[in-house]
Amino acid sequence: KSSSRTKKAEPKDVHIEGAQLPIKVKKLKSVKPKKPKTRAKPKFNSDNNNKAKGGNYHKVKGLKQYYQTELLTAKEEYSLGTKIEFMIKCDTVHEGLAMQLQRLPTILEWAEACGFKENEEVFCEPDSEIDIRPQGAAEMFVVQDPNEFVGNGRASELGVGRGHGRRKKLPPVALKDFLDDTENKFRQKGSRKLPSVLVNTGTVLDFVRNIQEAKRAKQRMVSSNMRLVLSISRKYTKVGVNLLDLVQEGSLGLSRAADKFEPKKGFKFSTYASWWIQQAVFRAIAYHSRIIRLPVHVHNLLN
């Protein structure tokens, strides 16, 4: 007798000729389609800008609009810079006439000093007259309160940062011929040279249109280069100042760069404006990063 632990002998398969063996069919398991793996979206907190990296700045509320503006071509940048330069020179003539006449010059006097001497009866509405005048022109002859502290008057007499005895040059009271050579500079290779266009000629209405067009050109120049402000401001987000505050201060530097830009010198606007933006950002950091504000030169020495 075999013990219960011993294995039973398995029957051997017997093959009989002519007999059909049953075919076993295996059931196929239903395979579910695999979902493609997706990376988790990075969480971004607009309050803590230190966690933001280069690819997430366009998601900050208020900064997305700057990434949607179209960039300028080289010809557009040169043309807009020429219009802004003409407007700035007209503003200096306005300041010189105001100092000479001891009052605000009329639009007709201002246009004639800038070279628009063709006679035409023109009527300027008050709103349009305020729009074309330089910023702060209405406050030039406002009588100040004698009890108001205005300092020792050194900056107004000698100019800011003029040193000892070095006076500021008086602004001109007339504008020389201003030429626009945009078409000549960007003409096709092999084509004949085109003459430059004289800008300051025509009637008073032409002068008003040129000033208004130059103001729109400056607005477009600033809005199209706001990406440069963001790229410089995001490098200094770990110094205790919010990113949006740095962008706001950098935009003021960009506006100043648009006023001082001279396209005829051959440099790109972004090369020139980066220094002004960086200076404005540094000054904002020096003013707002500490509880006790230090002068800018002392802050630069400590850092």
Stockholm file with secondary structure:
# STOCKHOLM 1.0

chainA/1-303         KSSSRTKKAEPKDVHIEGAQLPIKVKKLKSVKPKKPKTRAKPKFNSDNNNKAKGGNYHKVKGLKQYYQTELLTAKEEYSLGTKIEFMIKCDTVHEGLAMQLQRLPTILEWAEACGFKENEEVFCEPDSEIDIRPQGAAEMFVVQDPNEFVGNGRASELGVGRGHGRRKKLPPVALKDFLDDTENKFRQKGSRKLPSVLVNTGTVLDFVRNIQEAKRAKQRMVSSNMRLVLSISRKYTKVGVNLLDLVQEGSLGLSRAADKFEPKKGFKFSTYASWWIQQAVFRAIAYHSRIIRLPVHVHNLLN
#=GR chainA/1-303 SS CCCTTSCCCCCCCCCCTTCCCCCCCCCCCCCCCCCCCCCCCCCCCSSCGGGCCGGGGGGSTTTGGGGGSCCCCHHHHHHHHHHHHHHHHHHHHHHHHHHHHTSCCCHHHHHHHTTCCCCCCCCCCHHHHHHHSCTTGGGTTCCCCTTSCCTTSHHHHHCTTCCSSCCCCCCCSSCCCCEECHHHHTCCTTSCCCCCEECSCSCHHHHHHHHHHHHHHHHHHHHHTHHHHHHHHGGGTTSSSCHHHHHHHHHHHHHHHHHHCCGGGCCCHHHHHHHHHHHHHHHHHHHHSSSSCCCHHHHHHHC
#=GC SS_cons         CCCTTSCCCCCCCCCCTTCCCCCCCCCCCCCCCCCCCCCCCCCCCSSCGGGCCGGGGGGSTTTGGGGGSCCCCHHHHHHHHHHHHHHHHHHHHHHHHHHHHTSCCCHHHHHHHTTCCCCCCCCCCHHHHHHHSCTTGGGTTCCCCTTSCCTTSHHHHHCTTCCSSCCCCCCCSSCCCCEECHHHHTCCTTSCCCCCEECSCSCHHHHHHHHHHHHHHHHHHHHHTHHHHHHHHGGGTTSSSCHHHHHHHHHHHHHHHHHHCCGGGCCCHHHHHHHHHHHHHHHHHHHHSSSSCCCHHHHHHHC
//
